[in-house]
Amino acid sequence: MDAVGIMIQNFEDAFKANELTLEYIQEKTNASLEVLNKISKCIEDFKFLRYQNRQTNKFDVKEILQRCSDLMKMLLKDKNIKLTTICEVNGFVEGQANEFALILLSLILNAKESIEEMKHSNPEIKVICKNKGEKVLATVQDNGKGIPYAIQDELFDPFFTTKDELEHSGMGLYVSKLIIEEDFKGTLRFKNIKEGAEFSFEV
């Protein structure tokens, strides 16, 4: 459900509860427009910043994965979510290390949200990086709720959200997909697994 869809749903709920007033309409409309404007500005700012420094370097995948793990473990620990990282990469990858880290962090956060919605009794996120020919395959798995077929076509839409709160959008996945396709010349893939979902990409 996207931001506009949520606004319409709120109107319908308010109408049924006999709470639909002019003030309510103005408040919800302004809130929705504000969110849409923030997302649009964020997209434009991100595109601008990406092209300020296009110099690429070789980076150590294991080092970047460890940094991401260190950043996320405290947050995930507070939610009782286990984070497992496995790196079997030999050699270095050419590209921008900060962009690779941004992708991993975004996918881990996405997995965290999926798990929180599922309220799993033994929540876990697993990040695996390994060599695949001349490329590196990175995979992020979770045992959350998976990806319903009905929303799969909208998953990478920056205005898309499955949440009741307008502040949460598909921006993280959209940005990750953009970086992978344009900078690493790869593809961000996803599928449902036995428990939860899996996102993967090659660099």
C-alpha positions in Angstrom: 0.0 0.0 0.0 1.6 3.3 -1.0 1.4 6.7 0.8 -1.6 7.9 -1.2 -3.4 4.5 -0.7 -2.9 4.8 3.1 -4.4 8.3 3.0 -7.5 7.0 1.2 -7.8 4.1 3.6 -7.6 6.6 6.5 -10.4 8.7 4.9 -12.5 5.6 4.5 -12.0 4.5 8.2 -12.7 8.0 9.4 -15.9 8.1 7.3 -17.1 4.8 8.7 -16.4 6.1 12.3 -18.2 9.3 11.5 -15.0 11.3 12.1 -14.5 12.7 8.6 -14.3 16.5 9.1 -12.7 19.2 7.0 -10.0 19.6 9.6 -9.3 15.8 9.4 -9.1 15.9 5.6 -6.7 18.9 5.6 -4.5 17.3 8.3 -4.1 14.0 6.5 -3.7 15.5 3.0 -1.0 17.9 4.3 0.8 15.0 6.0 0.7 12.8 2.9 2.0 15.6 0.7 4.8 16.3 3.1 5.9 12.6 3.0 5.7 12.5 -0.8 7.8 15.7 -1.0 10.4 14.4 1.4 10.7 11.2 -0.6 11.0 13.1 -3.9 13.6 15.4 -2.4 15.6 12.5 -1.0 15.7 10.8 -4.4 17.0 14.0 -6.1 19.5 14.6 -3.3 20.8 11.1 -3.5 21.2 11.2 -7.3 23.1 14.5 -7.0 25.4 13.2 -4.3 26.2 9.9 -6.1 27.8 11.8 -9.0 30.0 14.1 -7.0 32.7 11.5 -6.5 32.7 8.6 -9.0 36.3 7.4 -8.3 36.3 3.7 -7.6 38.7 1.8 -5.4 39.3 -1.8 -4.5 37.8 -2.8 -1.2 37.9 -5.8 1.2 34.4 -7.3 1.4 35.2 -9.0 4.7 36.2 -5.7 6.3 33.0 -3.9 5.0 30.8 -6.8 6.2 32.4 -6.7 9.6 31.8 -3.0 9.9 28.2 -3.4 8.9 27.8 -6.2 11.4 29.3 -4.0 14.2 26.9 -1.2 13.3 23.8 -3.3 13.3 24.4 -5.8 16.1 23.5 -3.4 18.9 20.3 -2.3 17.2 19.3 -5.9 16.5 20.3 -7.1 20.0 17.8 -4.7 21.4 15.1 -6.4 19.3 16.4 -9.9 20.2 17.3 -10.5 16.6 20.4 -12.7 15.9 22.7 -11.5 13.1 25.0 -14.1 11.5 27.6 -13.1 9.0 29.6 -15.5 6.8 32.3 -14.2 4.4 34.1 -16.7 2.1 35.4 -14.1 -0.3 39.0 -14.2 -1.6 40.5 -11.0 -3.0 39.1 -7.5 -3.4 36.1 -6.0 -5.2 36.4 -2.9 -7.4 33.9 -0.2 -6.6 32.8 2.2 -3.9 33.0 0.6 -0.5 30.5 3.0 1.1 27.9 2.1 -1.6 28.4 -1.6 -0.9 28.0 -1.0 2.8 24.9 1.1 2.2 23.3 -1.8 0.2 24.0 -4.3 3.0 22.7 -2.0 5.7 19.6 -1.3 3.8 18.9 -5.0 3.2 19.5 -5.8 6.9 17.2 -3.1 8.0 14.6 -4.3 5.6 14.9 -7.8 7.0 14.6 -6.4 10.5 11.3 -4.8 9.7 10.0 -8.0 8.1 10.9 -10.0 11.2 9.3 -7.4 13.6 6.1 -7.6 11.7 6.2 -11.4 11.9 7.0 -11.4 15.7 9.1 -14.5 15.3 10.1 -16.4 18.4 13.6 -17.1 17.2 14.4 -14.2 14.8 17.5 -14.3 12.7 19.2 -12.4 9.8 22.0 -14.1 7.9 24.4 -12.3 5.6 26.5 -14.4 3.3 29.2 -13.2 0.9 31.1 -15.6 -1.3 32.9 -15.8 -4.6 31.0 -16.6 -7.7 33.3 -16.8 -10.7 34.9 -13.4 -11.0 32.1 -11.8 -9.0 31.1 -11.7 -5.4 27.6 -12.9 -4.5 26.1 -11.2 -1.4 22.9 -12.7 0.1 20.7 -11.4 3.0 18.2 -13.9 4.4 15.7 -13.5 7.2 13.0 -15.7 8.8 10.4 -13.0 8.7 7.0 -13.0 6.9 8.3 -13.3 3.4 7.2 -11.3 0.4 3.5 -11.7 -0.5 3.0 -12.2 -4.3 0.5 -9.3 -4.4 3.2 -6.7 -3.6 6.2 -8.1 -5.4 5.8 -5.8 -8.4 5.8 -2.7 -6.2 8.7 -3.8 -3.9 11.3 -1.4 -5.4 8.9 1.6 -5.7 10.3 4.4 -3.5 6.7 5.4 -2.6 5.7 1.9 -1.6 5.1 0.8 2.0 3.4 -2.1 3.7 3.2 -0.2 6.9 0.4 1.8 8.5 2.8 4.7 9.1 3.5 6.9 6.1 7.1 7.5 7.3 8.1 4.0 6.2 8.6 3.7 2.4 10.4 1.5 -0.1 13.2 4.1 -0.4 15.9 1.8 1.0 15.3 -1.0 -1.5 14.9 1.5 -4.4 18.3 3.1 -3.6 19.9 -0.3 -3.2 18.6 -1.4 -6.6 19.7 1.8 -8.2 23.3 1.5 -6.9 23.5 -2.2 -7.9 22.3 -1.7 -11.4 24.0 1.6 -12.3 27.3 1.4 -10.3 28.0 -2.4 -10.0 26.2 -3.3 -13.2 24.3 -6.1 -11.4 20.8 -7.1 -10.4 19.1 -7.1 -7.1 17.0 -10.3 -6.8 14.6 -11.6 -4.2 12.7 -14.7 -3.5 10.8 -16.4 -0.7 12.6 -19.2 1.1 11.4 -21.9 3.5 11.3 -19.3 6.3 11.2 -15.7 5.3 12.8 -14.0 2.3 16.2 -13.7 0.6 17.7 -10.8 -1.3 20.8 -11.3 -3.3 23.1 -9.3 -5.7 26.5 -9.7 -7.4 29.3 -7.1 -7.5 
